[in-house]
């Protein structure tokens, strides 16, 4: 039994390491199943900026599926602040009318303490339990962490930050071109009249998550709703533009590298030519000729004659002859 427990823990360790080293980071990690050591290990990676994709605890999903959860009412236009233990969930029921459903519904959760959490949406099952349909990860937005679900009758997108994150970290330029590749369409864009179940799941590594959940009807946010629809459309269009621009940029950058390499080569070649010219020009000098002929001069046994008179010894002979003449006078 003890050996089986150790093998299971070793398997979890390898699974965690594989997920952290995986380029696509698609694997989800159940933090509730990890020991203290591996939880610390995962927390350190998260602190270094590696987005670790976690999954909702199987215990929470099982309790919801069998209806063994307490659902607190959350009327539209109200908020609730609380603290949920890690790997646990607080459930809320939001009841909406036909008119409110047509106007659109927004559910948002924020944490001033920058806690990690998940916003979950459950659909009622035939047997009375709740099945997980949607989930949104909390993200840092300014001084808080937040997550939201927007049922506004038009396509809204979520941002998956784990898309090629390790590869992007190595290349800032690639990070820019891939920055919008994480846009993923939300599966549900509208709700029908009735009671809908949401939950806040504590996703911190060690401590409870503090949060505030709000349920809003968009009938008084028509201007904001229009701006969101416009900005979503612009982001989607820009993602397509970046794909095309990346192709153009890579071609231009390759050409830039080519001309840059040629520039370095040409600069070096011109410098070498100028150096050679300077060396050749420096050969036109008397000192250079004397040095070059020194070997020939030293090998001569007789002194050079200039105009029939000795050039070196002639000076001393001439001085003696001049002195003799002075004595005669």
C-alpha positions as CSV (number, residue, x, y, z in Angstrom):
1,X,0.0,0.0,0.0
2,X,2.8,2.4,0.9
3,X,4.7,1.5,-2.3
4,X,1.6,2.2,-4.4
5,X,1.2,5.6,-2.6
6,X,4.8,6.5,-3.4
7,X,4.4,5.4,-7.1
8,X,1.3,7.6,-7.4
9,X,3.2,10.6,-5.9
10,X,6.1,10.0,-8.3
11,X,3.6,9.9,-11.2
12,X,2.2,13.3,-10.1
13,X,5.7,14.7,-9.8
14,X,6.5,13.7,-13.4
15,X,3.1,15.0,-14.6
16,X,3.8,18.4,-13.0
17,X,7.3,18.6,-14.4
18,X,6.1,17.6,-17.9
19,X,3.3,20.2,-17.8
20,X,5.7,23.0,-16.7
21,X,8.2,22.1,-19.4
22,X,5.5,21.6,-22.1
23,X,5.6,24.2,-24.9
24,X,1.9,24.4,-25.4
25,X,1.0,24.2,-21.7
26,X,-2.2,22.4,-22.5
27,X,-2.1,20.1,-19.5
28,X,-4.2,21.1,-16.5
29,X,-2.9,20.4,-13.0
30,X,-5.1,19.5,-10.1
31,X,-3.4,21.4,-7.3
32,X,-5.6,19.7,-4.7
33,X,-3.9,16.3,-5.5
34,X,-0.4,17.7,-5.1
35,X,1.7,17.4,-1.9
36,X,3.2,20.4,-0.1
37,X,6.6,20.1,-1.9
38,X,5.0,20.1,-5.4
39,X,2.6,22.9,-4.5
40,X,5.6,25.0,-3.5
41,X,7.3,24.0,-6.7
42,X,4.3,25.1,-8.8
43,X,3.9,28.3,-6.8
44,X,7.6,29.3,-7.6
45,X,7.0,28.7,-11.3
46,X,3.9,30.8,-11.2
47,X,5.8,33.6,-9.3
48,X,8.4,33.6,-12.1
49,X,5.7,34.3,-14.6
50,X,4.9,30.8,-16.0
51,X,1.1,30.6,-16.3
52,X,0.2,27.3,-14.8
53,X,-3.1,25.9,-16.0
54,X,-5.1,24.4,-13.1
55,X,-8.2,22.4,-13.1
56,X,-11.2,22.4,-10.7
57,X,-11.0,19.9,-8.0
58,X,-12.7,16.6,-8.7
59,X,-14.3,16.8,-5.3
60,X,-16.0,20.1,-6.1
61,X,-17.2,18.8,-9.5
62,X,-18.6,15.6,-8.0
63,X,-20.4,17.5,-5.2
64,X,-22.0,19.8,-7.8
65,X,-22.9,16.9,-10.1
66,X,-24.8,15.2,-7.3
67,X,-26.4,18.4,-6.1
68,X,-24.6,18.4,-2.7
69,X,-23.9,22.1,-2.8
70,X,-25.5,25.2,-1.2
71,X,-26.6,27.8,-3.7
72,X,-26.9,31.3,-2.4
73,X,-29.2,33.7,-4.2
74,X,-27.5,36.7,-5.9
75,X,-30.2,39.1,-7.3
76,X,-29.3,41.2,-10.3
77,X,-27.9,44.6,-9.4
78,X,-26.3,43.3,-6.2
79,X,-22.8,42.1,-5.1
80,X,-21.4,39.8,-2.5
81,X,-18.0,39.8,-0.9
82,X,-16.5,36.7,0.6
83,X,-13.5,34.4,1.2
84,X,-13.3,30.9,-0.3
85,X,-10.8,28.3,0.8
86,X,-8.4,27.0,-1.8
87,X,-9.8,24.1,-3.9
88,X,-13.3,24.9,-2.7
89,X,-16.2,26.8,-4.3
90,X,-19.0,29.2,-3.3
91,X,-22.2,28.8,-5.4
92,X,-24.7,31.5,-6.4
93,X,-28.0,31.5,-8.1
94,X,-28.9,34.3,-10.4
95,X,-32.6,34.6,-11.5
96,X,-33.4,36.6,-14.7
97,X,-36.6,37.5,-16.5
98,X,-37.2,37.4,-20.3
99,X,-36.6,41.1,-20.6
100,X,-33.4,41.0,-18.6
101,X,-32.2,38.0,-20.7
102,X,-32.8,40.0,-23.9
103,X,-30.9,43.0,-22.5
104,X,-27.9,40.9,-21.6
105,X,-26.4,39.7,-18.3
106,X,-22.9,40.2,-16.9
107,X,-21.3,38.3,-14.1
108,X,-18.0,39.7,-12.8
109,X,-15.7,38.7,-10.0
110,X,-12.8,40.9,-8.7
111,X,-10.2,40.5,-5.9
112,X,-8.5,43.6,-4.4
113,X,-6.1,41.1,-2.7
114,X,-5.1,39.8,-6.2
115,X,-6.2,36.3,-5.3
116,X,-6.3,33.5,-7.9
117,X,-9.7,32.2,-8.6
118,X,-12.0,30.8,-11.2
119,X,-15.5,32.0,-12.2
120,X,-17.6,28.9,-13.0
121,X,-21.0,28.5,-14.7
122,X,-23.0,25.3,-14.1
123,X,-26.1,24.1,-16.0
124,X,-28.9,22.2,-14.3
125,X,-28.8,18.5,-15.0
126,X,-31.9,16.4,-15.5
127,X,-31.2,14.5,-12.3
128,X,-31.0,17.7,-10.2
129,X,-27.3,18.2,-10.1
130,X,-25.1,20.8,-11.8
131,X,-22.7,20.2,-14.6
132,X,-19.7,22.5,-15.3
133,X,-20.3,24.4,-18.6
134,X,-17.9,27.4,-18.6
135,X,-15.0,28.6,-16.6
136,X,-12.9,31.8,-16.7
137,X,-9.5,32.2,-15.1
138,X,-8.7,35.3,-13.0
139,X,-6.2,37.7,-14.6
140,X,-4.3,40.6,-13.3
141,X,-6.1,43.8,-14.5
142,X,-4.4,46.9,-12.9
143,X,-4.4,46.6,-9.1
144,X,-6.9,43.7,-8.9
145,X,-7.5,40.3,-10.4
146,X,-10.7,39.8,-12.2
147,X,-12.8,37.4,-14.3
148,X,-16.1,37.9,-16.1
149,X,-18.8,36.3,-18.2
150,X,-20.7,38.4,-20.7
151,X,-24.0,37.1,-22.1
152,X,-24.7,40.0,-24.4
153,X,-26.0,38.3,-27.6
154,X,-22.8,38.9,-29.5
155,X,-19.5,37.0,-29.6
156,X,-17.2,37.8,-26.7
157,X,-13.6,36.4,-26.5
158,X,-11.4,35.3,-23.7
159,X,-7.6,35.6,-23.7
160,X,-5.7,32.3,-23.2
161,X,-2.3,33.5,-21.9
162,X,-0.8,30.1,-22.0
163,X,-0.6,30.0,-25.8
164,X,3.1,29.4,-26.7
165,X,4.1,31.4,-23.6
166,X,7.5,29.8,-23.1
167,X,8.4,30.1,-26.7
168,X,7.2,33.8,-26.7
169,X,9.4,34.6,-23.7
170,X,12.5,33.7,-25.7
171,X,11.6,36.1,-28.6
172,X,9.9,39.4,-27.8
173,X,9.1,40.0,-31.5
174,X,7.4,36.7,-31.8
175,X,5.5,37.5,-28.6
176,X,4.1,40.6,-30.2
177,X,2.9,38.8,-33.3
178,X,1.4,36.0,-31.2
179,X,-0.1,38.3,-28.6
180,X,-3.6,38.0,-30.0
181,X,-3.5,34.3,-30.9
182,X,-4.8,33.5,-27.4
183,X,-8.2,35.0,-28.3
184,X,-10.8,32.2,-28.0
185,X,-14.5,32.6,-28.4
186,X,-16.7,32.1,-25.3
187,X,-19.0,29.1,-25.8
188,X,-22.2,30.8,-24.6
189,X,-23.2,34.3,-25.6
190,X,-26.7,34.5,-24.2
191,X,-28.9,33.1,-21.3
192,X,-32.5,32.3,-21.2
193,X,-34.9,33.4,-18.5
194,X,-34.7,31.4,-15.3
195,X,-32.2,30.7,-12.5
196,X,-28.6,30.2,-13.5
197,X,-25.8,28.9,-11.2
198,X,-22.4,30.4,-10.9
199,X,-19.5,29.7,-8.5
200,X,-16.3,31.2,-7.4
201,X,-13.5,28.6,-7.0
202,X,-10.5,29.3,-4.8
203,X,-7.3,28.8,-6.9
204,X,-4.6,30.1,-4.6
205,X,-1.7,27.8,-3.8
206,X,-1.8,28.1,0.0
207,X,-4.4,30.6,1.3
208,X,-8.1,31.4,0.8
209,X,-9.1,33.7,-2.0
210,X,-11.0,36.9,-1.2
211,X,-13.4,38.1,-3.9
212,X,-16.4,40.3,-4.8
213,X,-19.0,38.9,-7.2
214,X,-21.5,41.1,-9.1
215,X,-24.5,40.3,-11.2
216,X,-25.6,43.0,-13.6
217,X,-28.3,43.5,-16.2
218,X,-26.9,45.3,-19.3
219,X,-30.0,47.3,-20.0
220,X,-28.4,50.3,-18.2
221,X,-25.1,49.7,-19.9
222,X,-26.0,50.1,-23.6
223,X,-23.1,52.5,-24.3
224,X,-20.6,50.2,-22.6
225,X,-22.1,47.1,-24.4
226,X,-21.6,48.9,-27.7
227,X,-18.0,49.7,-26.9
228,X,-17.3,46.1,-25.9
229,X,-18.8,44.8,-29.1
230,X,-16.7,47.3,-31.2
231,X,-13.4,46.5,-29.4
232,X,-13.9,42.7,-29.7
233,X,-14.4,43.2,-33.4
234,X,-11.3,45.3,-33.7
235,X,-9.2,42.8,-31.8
236,X,-10.3,40.0,-34.0
237,X,-9.6,42.0,-37.2
238,X,-6.2,43.1,-35.8
239,X,-5.3,39.4,-35.1
240,X,-5.8,38.7,-38.8
241,X,-3.8,41.8,-39.7
242,X,-0.9,40.7,-37.5
243,X,-0.8,37.3,-39.2
244,X,-0.3,39.0,-42.6
245,X,2.0,41.7,-41.2
246,X,4.2,38.9,-39.6
247,X,4.9,37.5,-43.1
248,X,5.8,40.9,-44.4
249,X,7.9,41.7,-41.4
250,X,9.9,38.5,-41.6
251,X,10.7,39.1,-45.3
252,X,11.7,42.7,-44.6
253,X,13.8,41.6,-41.6
254,X,15.5,38.9,-43.7
255,X,16.4,41.6,-46.3
256,X,17.6,43.9,-43.5
257,X,19.9,41.2,-42.2
258,X,21.2,40.6,-45.7
259,X,22.0,44.3,-46.3
260,X,23.4,44.6,-42.8
261,X,25.7,41.7,-43.3
262,X,26.8,43.2,-46.7
263,X,27.4,46.6,-45.0
264,X,29.7,44.9,-42.4
265,X,31.5,43.1,-45.2
266,X,31.9,46.2,-47.4
267,X,33.0,48.3,-44.5
268,X,35.7,45.8,-43.6
269,X,36.8,45.4,-47.2
270,X,37.1,49.2,-47.8
271,X,39.1,49.5,-44.5
272,X,41.5,46.8,-45.7
273,X,41.9,48.5,-49.1
274,X,42.7,51.9,-47.4
275,X,45.2,50.1,-45.1
276,X,46.9,48.6,-48.1
277,X,47.0,51.9,-49.9
278,X,48.6,53.6,-46.9
279,X,51.2,50.9,-46.7
280,X,52.1,51.3,-50.4
281,X,52.2,55.1,-50.1
282,X,54.5,54.9,-47.1
283,X,57.0,53.1,-49.3
284,X,57.7,56.4,-51.1
285,X,60.3,57.7,-48.6
286,X,64.1,58.4,-48.5
287,X,64.4,56.6,-45.1
288,X,62.9,53.6,-46.6
289,X,65.5,53.7,-49.5
290,X,68.4,54.1,-47.1
291,X,67.3,51.3,-45.0
292,X,66.8,49.1,-48.0
293,X,70.3,50.0,-49.4
294,X,72.1,49.7,-46.1
295,X,73.1,46.1,-46.8
296,X,74.6,47.1,-50.2
297,X,76.5,50.0,-48.7
298,X,78.1,48.0,-45.9
299,X,79.3,45.3,-48.3
300,X,81.4,47.9,-50.4
301,X,85.2,47.7,-49.5
302,X,86.2,51.2,-50.9
303,X,84.6,54.5,-50.0
304,X,82.4,56.1,-52.7
305,X,84.2,58.7,-54.9
306,X,82.4,62.0,-55.7
307,X,83.9,64.3,-58.4
308,X,87.2,62.4,-58.3
309,X,87.8,63.1,-54.6
310,X,87.3,60.9,-51.6
311,X,83.9,61.8,-50.0
312,X,84.7,60.8,-46.5
313,X,88.5,60.7,-46.0
314,X,88.8,63.7,-48.4
315,X,87.6,66.0,-45.7
316,X,90.5,65.3,-43.4
317,X,93.0,65.4,-46.3
318,X,91.6,68.7,-47.4
319,X,91.9,70.1,-43.9
320,X,95.6,69.1,-43.7
321,X,96.4,70.6,-47.1
322,X,94.8,73.9,-46.0
323,X,96.8,74.0,-42.8
324,X,100.1,73.5,-44.7
325,X,99.4,76.4,-46.9
326,X,98.8,78.6,-43.9
327,X,102.2,77.7,-42.4
328,X,104.1,78.6,-45.7
329,X,102.6,82.1,-45.6
